[in-house]
Amino acid sequence: MEELELIVDVVKQEMDAAIKHLDHAFQKIRAGRASTAMVQDVMVEYYGAPTPLNQVANVMVPDAMTISIQPWDRTAIGAIEKAIINSNLGFAPMNNGENIILNVPPLTEERRRELAKTAKVEAEATKVTVRNARQDGMKELKKQDGISEDLIKDVEARIQVLTDQYVKACDDQLKVKEAEIMKV
């Protein structure tokens, strides 16, 4: 039945979106190495409009402990510096007049544990989203009229299999991220 396939597709799309969000969240959690993903959400006040950092400057990682930000417009350097300070990333920007250097300090054991906890919280939130998608799909199934109980049971089983796969994917990603964070 088309309606049943549509319900399964919608559930799968919601679960895919949850995993993509988890990937994005994990990219922002630094694991000791500098990465452009650490500053990708920084918004710079540029000509009166909040603008993503990567649209006003070239962001590079020259080495494992440094992020270099070279504005395309030198007049924006102060606004970029201010945006980084206000973003609470824990970086002290160094401005040499032409570009901004961010030194990524090595992680302490305590900070690594905090980051691992943050990763775990993100993973749990993703699992909740996956389970909510399952719940929404099950509710939609219950609303269907004139469809045999066997067919509905089959679709429920397919949705449960999807849920189990996505929860496992979430756990697997968490294990990888925790190992990356705790590696000195």
KAHUUR-V935346 format. One record per residue. PHI is phi as a letter, one per 20 degrees, with the letter a starting at -180 (999 if undefined). D_FIRST is the distance of its C-alpha to the first C-alpha in whole Angstrom. Layout:
phi={PHI,PHI}
d_first={D_FIRST,D_FIRST}
This chain:
phi={999,f,f,f,f,f,f,f,f,f,f,f,f,f,f,g,f,f,f,f,f,f,g,f,f,f,f,f,e,f,c,n,d,f,b,f,f,f,d,f,e,f,d,d,f,c,l,n,c,f,c,g,g,f,e,c,b,e,d,c,c,f,b,f,d,c,d,d,c,d,f,f,c,g,f,e,g,f,f,f,g,f,f,f,f,f,f,l,e,n,d,d,f,d,d,d,n,d,b,d,d,d,e,e,f,f,e,e,g,f,f,f,f,f,f,f,f,f,f,f,f,f,f,f,f,f,f,f,f,f,f,f,f,f,f,f,f,f,f,f,f,f,f,f,d,m,d,f,f,f,f,f,f,f,f,g,f,f,f,f,f,g,g,f,f,f,f,f,g,f,f,f,f,f,g,f,f,f,f,f,f,e,f,e}
d_first={0,4,6,5,6,9,10,11,13,15,16,17,19,21,22,23,25,26,28,29,31,32,33,35,37,38,39,42,43,46,47,50,50,50,47,46,43,45,46,43,43,46,47,50,52,52,54,53,49,47,46,45,47,46,46,50,51,51,50,51,52,55,55,53,55,55,53,55,54,56,55,55,57,60,60,57,58,59,56,54,57,56,52,52,55,53,50,51,50,53,55,58,58,61,62,64,64,62,59,58,58,56,57,55,56,56,54,56,54,54,52,50,49,48,46,44,43,42,40,39,38,36,34,33,32,30,28,28,26,24,24,23,20,19,20,18,15,16,17,14,12,15,14,11,12,11,9,11,13,12,9,10,13,12,10,14,15,14,15,18,19,19,21,23,23,24,27,28,29,30,33,33,34,36,38,39,40,42,44,45,46,48,50,53}
